[in-house]
Amino acid sequence: MTAIRIEDDGAVRHLVLCRPDEYNTITPELRDELGEALDDADASETVKVVLIRAEGRAFCAGFGLDWSTLAQSDESDGAERVWDSVADIRQIASFGNTFAKLHEISKPTIAAVHGWCIAGGTDMILNADVIIAAESARFGYPPARVWGVPEAPWVWVARLGLERAKRFLFTGDEIPGSEAARIGLVLECVPDDDLLDHTSLLAQRMALLPMNQLQMMKWLLNDVARHQYQPDTSRLLGFLFDGVARHTQEGLDFVDRATEVGWRDAVRERDNPFGDYGSTRS
């Protein structure tokens, strides 16, 4: 594996995002390795709890815009067919359905988040059963401003309630870790130096229970979420509208601009009016 390192601590399996120089951005390799690692943990007779964390300054800075904007730019060059929404759904679903395994596998999943966890990073980690943030953590969905929608909108509503989810997705605003804990996006916020120990202790506390007890509890609670929030329907709409948002005139203009000036500058131009996500920093 090149994007995820696996470490076992007794009955707790750590999945460590390990591309710190690339801010652990989402790539097809990360998708495939995460899916395999979660399936293996779920099938294990010794793993009771999965803890996902990351190395470097960021937990996950979203999809790798270097390859994803280039892929969209290339799809229209010399194309003989218009955009195929169903093919697009299949492609984005390969990511979204993998991230959903954090919610769907039978064993508890805990995330220890520091630094940036934005855009596609939230598509991934808001599926975890429990999230603990460091004070350095920053959440948000800036593609809500142009070129995207969340792949699993139900997790925003489930965590924040409808009105507060609208407040943040109507603006794409940045959410500091302490604020994320206050409004219920994550369970709690702790000092960065305490993040790993604090999260590991909670994981080990869960692992004191019999495996079958943990699995039954998760199945019970997930069934409530299934009836209340309809995750499958929510994800399908997210996959569809994410593709639509990338192919609106504004979405196409964003890709053209990223091709012209580079995706970092295109993102900076998008976020400058809001003054967040480092748009005003060097």
PEKANOR-V505522 format. One record per residue. N is the residue number from 0. RES is the residue in one small letter. PHI is phi in degrees with one decimal (none if undefined). OMEGA is omega in whole degrees, 0 to 359 (* if undefined). Layout:
n:N res:RES phi:PHI omega:OMEGA
n:N res:RES phi:PHI omega:OMEGA
This chain:
n:0 res:m phi:none omega:182
n:1 res:t phi:-116.0 omega:183
n:2 res:a phi:-105.9 omega:183
n:3 res:i phi:-134.8 omega:174
n:4 res:r phi:-108.3 omega:182
n:5 res:i phi:-107.3 omega:177
n:6 res:e phi:-133.6 omega:177
n:7 res:d phi:-107.1 omega:175
n:8 res:d phi:-126.2 omega:187
n:9 res:g phi:63.9 omega:182
n:10 res:a phi:-87.9 omega:179
n:11 res:v phi:-103.8 omega:177
n:12 res:r phi:-100.5 omega:177
n:13 res:h phi:-93.1 omega:170
n:14 res:l phi:-109.3 omega:188
n:15 res:v phi:-110.1 omega:174
n:16 res:l phi:-68.7 omega:194
n:17 res:c phi:-129.2 omega:171
n:18 res:r phi:-121.1 omega:188
n:19 res:p phi:-62.4 omega:181
n:20 res:d phi:-66.3 omega:179
n:21 res:e phi:-103.1 omega:180
n:22 res:y phi:57.0 omega:177
n:23 res:n phi:53.4 omega:179
n:24 res:t phi:-64.0 omega:185
n:25 res:i phi:-81.0 omega:177
n:26 res:t phi:-131.1 omega:174
n:27 res:p phi:-56.9 omega:179
n:28 res:e phi:-65.4 omega:178
n:29 res:l phi:-61.7 omega:177
n:30 res:r phi:-54.2 omega:184
n:31 res:d phi:-67.3 omega:181
n:32 res:e phi:-69.2 omega:178
n:33 res:l phi:-64.4 omega:179
n:34 res:g phi:-59.8 omega:179
n:35 res:e phi:-64.4 omega:182
n:36 res:a phi:-65.7 omega:179
n:37 res:l phi:-69.4 omega:176
n:38 res:d phi:-62.4 omega:180
n:39 res:d phi:-64.0 omega:179
n:40 res:a phi:-65.0 omega:181
n:41 res:d phi:-67.4 omega:181
n:42 res:a phi:-82.0 omega:184
n:43 res:s phi:-66.0 omega:177
n:44 res:e phi:-88.3 omega:182
n:45 res:t phi:-118.3 omega:181
n:46 res:v phi:-79.9 omega:178
n:47 res:k phi:-106.5 omega:186
n:48 res:v phi:-137.6 omega:177
n:49 res:v phi:-111.8 omega:178
n:50 res:l phi:-116.5 omega:180
n:51 res:i phi:-108.4 omega:182
n:52 res:r phi:-146.4 omega:187
n:53 res:a phi:-146.2 omega:174
n:54 res:e phi:-98.7 omega:173
n:55 res:g phi:94.8 omega:185
n:56 res:r phi:-81.6 omega:183
n:57 res:a phi:-131.6 omega:173
n:58 res:f phi:-70.0 omega:176
n:59 res:c phi:-165.1 omega:183
n:60 res:a phi:-89.7 omega:175
n:61 res:g phi:95.3 omega:178
n:62 res:f phi:-66.4 omega:176
n:63 res:g phi:-68.6 omega:185
n:64 res:l phi:-67.6 omega:178
n:65 res:d phi:-61.6 omega:181
n:66 res:w phi:-88.9 omega:185
n:67 res:s phi:-77.5 omega:176
n:68 res:t phi:-69.5 omega:178
n:69 res:l phi:-64.2 omega:180
n:70 res:a phi:-62.5 omega:179
n:71 res:q phi:-68.9 omega:178
n:72 res:s phi:-61.6 omega:181
n:73 res:d phi:-69.0 omega:186
n:74 res:e phi:-65.6 omega:182
n:75 res:s phi:-95.2 omega:181
n:76 res:d phi:-72.3 omega:179
n:77 res:g phi:68.1 omega:183
n:78 res:a phi:-68.8 omega:178
n:79 res:e phi:-94.1 omega:180
n:80 res:r phi:-122.0 omega:174
n:81 res:v phi:-74.4 omega:180
n:82 res:w phi:-55.7 omega:180
n:83 res:d phi:-99.9 omega:185
n:84 res:s phi:-64.7 omega:181
n:85 res:v phi:-70.4 omega:176
n:86 res:a phi:-62.6 omega:178
n:87 res:d phi:-65.2 omega:178
n:88 res:i phi:-58.9 omega:180
n:89 res:r phi:-60.3 omega:181
n:90 res:q phi:-67.1 omega:183
n:91 res:i phi:-70.3 omega:178
n:92 res:a phi:-65.9 omega:178
n:93 res:s phi:-62.9 omega:174
n:94 res:f phi:-84.8 omega:185
n:95 res:g phi:-61.6 omega:179
n:96 res:n phi:-70.6 omega:174
n:97 res:t phi:-68.4 omega:179
n:98 res:f phi:-60.7 omega:181
n:99 res:a phi:-63.5 omega:179
n:100 res:k phi:-62.4 omega:175
n:101 res:l phi:-59.4 omega:176
n:102 res:h phi:-85.5 omega:193
n:103 res:e phi:-91.4 omega:181
n:104 res:i phi:-62.5 omega:191
n:105 res:s phi:-79.8 omega:184
n:106 res:k phi:-112.0 omega:182
n:107 res:p phi:-59.3 omega:176
n:108 res:t phi:-121.2 omega:180
n:109 res:i phi:-123.5 omega:178
n:110 res:a phi:-117.0 omega:173
n:111 res:a phi:-110.7 omega:191
n:112 res:v phi:-113.5 omega:173
n:113 res:h phi:-132.3 omega:177
n:114 res:g phi:61.9 omega:183
n:115 res:w phi:-67.5 omega:168
n:116 res:c phi:-138.8 omega:191
n:117 res:i phi:-130.9 omega:176
n:118 res:a phi:52.1 omega:180
n:119 res:g phi:-59.2 omega:175
n:120 res:g phi:-61.5 omega:176
n:121 res:t phi:-75.4 omega:174
n:122 res:d phi:-54.0 omega:181
n:123 res:m phi:-79.7 omega:199
n:124 res:i phi:-81.9 omega:177
n:125 res:l phi:-68.4 omega:173
n:126 res:n phi:-79.7 omega:181
n:127 res:a phi:-64.4 omega:181
n:128 res:d phi:-67.9 omega:182
n:129 res:v phi:-137.8 omega:178
n:130 res:i phi:-123.6 omega:173
n:131 res:i phi:-115.5 omega:184
n:132 res:a phi:-106.8 omega:169
n:133 res:a phi:-85.6 omega:179
n:134 res:e phi:-62.7 omega:179
n:135 res:s phi:-80.4 omega:185
n:136 res:a phi:-64.5 omega:175
n:137 res:r phi:-136.7 omega:181
n:138 res:f phi:-109.7 omega:174
n:139 res:g phi:151.0 omega:180
n:140 res:y phi:-127.5 omega:182
n:141 res:p phi:-61.9 omega:176
n:142 res:p phi:-63.5 omega:173
n:143 res:a phi:-58.7 omega:181
n:144 res:r phi:-77.6 omega:174
n:145 res:v phi:-173.3 omega:170
n:146 res:w phi:82.2 omega:174
n:147 res:g phi:171.5 omega:169
n:148 res:v phi:-138.3 omega:178
n:149 res:p phi:-60.4 omega:179
n:150 res:e phi:-74.0 omega:180
n:151 res:a phi:-135.3 omega:183
n:152 res:p phi:-59.0 omega:183
n:153 res:w phi:-61.3 omega:182
n:154 res:v phi:-68.8 omega:176
n:155 res:w phi:-65.8 omega:180
n:156 res:v phi:-68.8 omega:181
n:157 res:a phi:-62.4 omega:183
n:158 res:r phi:-85.0 omega:189
n:159 res:l phi:-108.1 omega:193
n:160 res:g phi:85.9 omega:188
n:161 res:l phi:-64.1 omega:186
n:162 res:e phi:-65.7 omega:181
n:163 res:r phi:-70.3 omega:175
n:164 res:a phi:-60.7 omega:177
n:165 res:k phi:-62.5 omega:182
n:166 res:r phi:-55.5 omega:184
n:167 res:f phi:-84.6 omega:179
n:168 res:l phi:-86.7 omega:172
n:169 res:f phi:-78.2 omega:181
n:170 res:t phi:-122.5 omega:187
n:171 res:g phi:70.9 omega:188
n:172 res:d phi:-64.3 omega:175
n:173 res:e phi:-69.8 omega:181
n:174 res:i phi:-124.7 omega:177
n:175 res:p phi:-62.4 omega:183
n:176 res:g phi:-55.8 omega:181
n:177 res:s phi:-65.3 omega:178
n:178 res:e phi:-69.9 omega:178
n:179 res:a phi:-59.3 omega:178
n:180 res:a phi:-70.6 omega:182
n:181 res:r phi:-62.5 omega:184
n:182 res:i phi:-93.1 omega:174
n:183 res:g phi:94.9 omega:176
n:184 res:l phi:-67.1 omega:176
n:185 res:v phi:-130.0 omega:183
n:186 res:l phi:-69.5 omega:183
n:187 res:e phi:-162.0 omega:180
n:188 res:c phi:-127.2 omega:183
n:189 res:v phi:-131.7 omega:176
n:190 res:p phi:-58.7 omega:182
n:191 res:d phi:-55.2 omega:183
n:192 res:d phi:-65.6 omega:182
n:193 res:d phi:-99.0 omega:191
n:194 res:l phi:-58.4 omega:185
n:195 res:l phi:-65.7 omega:181
n:196 res:d phi:-63.1 omega:182
n:197 res:h phi:-63.2 omega:181
n:198 res:t phi:-69.8 omega:180
n:199 res:s phi:-64.1 omega:179
n:200 res:l phi:-63.2 omega:178
n:201 res:l phi:-65.3 omega:178
n:202 res:a phi:-61.2 omega:179
n:203 res:q phi:-66.5 omega:178
n:204 res:r phi:-65.5 omega:176
n:205 res:m phi:-62.4 omega:184
n:206 res:a phi:-69.8 omega:174
n:207 res:l phi:-70.3 omega:179
n:208 res:l phi:-76.4 omega:172
n:209 res:p phi:-60.3 omega:181
n:210 res:m phi:-58.0 omega:183
n:211 res:n phi:-66.0 omega:177
n:212 res:q phi:-67.0 omega:177
n:213 res:l phi:-61.8 omega:182
n:214 res:q phi:-66.0 omega:179
n:215 res:m phi:-62.7 omega:180
n:216 res:m phi:-63.3 omega:180
n:217 res:k phi:-67.7 omega:178
n:218 res:w phi:-60.2 omega:179
n:219 res:l phi:-60.6 omega:183
n:220 res:l phi:-69.1 omega:178
n:221 res:n phi:-65.2 omega:178
n:222 res:d phi:-66.7 omega:175
n:223 res:v phi:-61.6 omega:179
n:224 res:a phi:-62.2 omega:181
n:225 res:r phi:-62.2 omega:181
n:226 res:h phi:-74.4 omega:185
n:227 res:q phi:-80.7 omega:189
n:228 res:y phi:-116.7 omega:179
n:229 res:q phi:48.0 omega:184
n:230 res:p phi:-54.7 omega:183
n:231 res:d phi:-62.3 omega:179
n:232 res:t phi:-66.4 omega:180
n:233 res:s phi:-60.4 omega:180
n:234 res:r phi:-64.3 omega:181
n:235 res:l phi:-60.2 omega:177
n:236 res:l phi:-64.6 omega:178
n:237 res:g phi:-62.1 omega:179
n:238 res:f phi:-61.7 omega:183
n:239 res:l phi:-65.5 omega:185
n:240 res:f phi:-72.7 omega:174
n:241 res:d phi:-63.8 omega:177
n:242 res:g phi:-65.4 omega:178
n:243 res:v phi:-60.4 omega:182
n:244 res:a phi:-62.2 omega:178
n:245 res:r phi:-77.5 omega:183
n:246 res:h phi:-120.3 omega:167
n:247 res:t phi:-68.7 omega:178
n:248 res:q phi:-61.0 omega:179
n:249 res:e phi:-66.2 omega:177
n:250 res:g phi:-65.2 omega:178
n:251 res:l phi:-65.3 omega:178
n:252 res:d phi:-64.0 omega:179
n:253 res:f phi:-63.5 omega:179
n:254 res:v phi:-64.4 omega:178
n:255 res:d phi:-60.1 omega:180
n:256 res:r phi:-66.6 omega:178
n:257 res:a phi:-64.3 omega:177
n:258 res:t phi:-66.7 omega:183
n:259 res:e phi:-76.8 omega:188
n:260 res:v phi:-111.8 omega:186
n:261 res:g phi:97.0 omega:187
n:262 res:w phi:-67.7 omega:179
n:263 res:r phi:-62.2 omega:180
n:264 res:d phi:-70.2 omega:178
n:265 res:a phi:-64.0 omega:178
n:266 res:v phi:-66.0 omega:179
n:267 res:r phi:-61.8 omega:178
n:268 res:e phi:-63.2 omega:178
n:269 res:r phi:-63.6 omega:188
n:270 res:d phi:-91.5 omega:183
n:271 res:n phi:-53.6 omega:180
n:272 res:p phi:-61.6 omega:181
n:273 res:f phi:-94.5 omega:177
n:274 res:g phi:66.7 omega:180
n:275 res:d phi:-136.7 omega:181
n:276 res:y phi:54.4 omega:177
n:277 res:g phi:74.7 omega:185
n:278 res:s phi:-64.2 omega:181
n:279 res:t phi:-103.0 omega:181
n:280 res:r phi:-101.6 omega:178
n:281 res:s phi:-75.0 omega:*
